[in-house]
Structure formats: C-alpha cells, structure tokens
Amino acid sequence: MSKEDSFLSDPHFQDVLLGFLVHDREFLAQSSHMLIPADFGGMTKQSGPERRVVAELALNFWNHYRQPVGKMLKVEVIEYARKTGWKEEAKKRLLEYGDKLTSAKNKRVAPEAALRKVVQYKTELELVRALEMMQDQLDTGTRSRRRAAAGA
C-alpha cells in the first residue's frame, strides 16, 4: 500500500488534516504520534513543499509546547523561511498557505472521521510493513521453514 493509493494523496484531505494540526488540541493529542511531515509531501512537482513544512512546524510546536500552533503559525513560518533561506516567491507561497489555514474561512469539520481515516491508514501501513518483513525473513532463511510451516 502506498501513499498514492490513499486519501493522504488528496490535497483537500491534507488541508483538512493540517487545519486540525494547526488548531485542534484534542486531534493533536490523538494523532501527533502517527503523523510525520512526509505524510504531507507534495503529490506533484507543482504542489510544492508548503504542506510538508506546515505539518513539520505544527508537529514540532505541539511536541515542544503541547499547544496547537494556531495564530503563531505565521511567526513560525517567517522564522523557518529565514533560517532555511527560502527565496522570496517560495516564502510568499508558504505564508499564503499558512494564512489560508489560520483564516476564519477555513472550517474544520468531523475531526473524529479524519482521525479514524489516519488510524486506519497507518494501521494498514504497519500491517503491510510487518508482512513484508516476515516475508523477507522467510526469503533470507532467518526463520526456519519448519517453524513457518507449523504456523508460528
């Protein structure tokens, strides 16, 4: 199962999740250990890194302060862009995306449904990873064929 096969490849759903990561303490408490900035990577070259950067900033802020970043996102974005040397046009896109997420027009609905999707997807990923690891062990002979045949 790849990210391309899931809802995480949908920019709209990523925006929904990021809205919760920026504003919702309960959502963060329940999901921050499952989500990583790479989950919000650009699906195409044109989509840019804005979602990934905002996810990184929101998750880092939560891990440090145990508070959603909220309106502090703009300050975090400005500091990030300065420290990492973003060019003016890219910095402008990043600030505009942050403003979109902190705008009153950005309505956040159904956090439980979004969380359920994240849990389901991450669980499926871990199952696939575990099965692949078991298959690799069988293929390399680190696990005896007899034990595998016995159903262990």
Secondary structure as UniProt FT lines:
FT   HELIX           3..5
FT   HELIX           7..9
FT   HELIX           11..23
FT   HELIX           25..31
FT   TURN            32..34
FT   HELIX           37..40
FT   HELIX           45..47
FT   HELIX           50..65
FT   HELIX           70..72
FT   HELIX           73..84
FT   HELIX           88..102
FT   TURN            104..105
FT   HELIX           111..140
FT   HELIX           145..149
FT   TURN            150..151
//
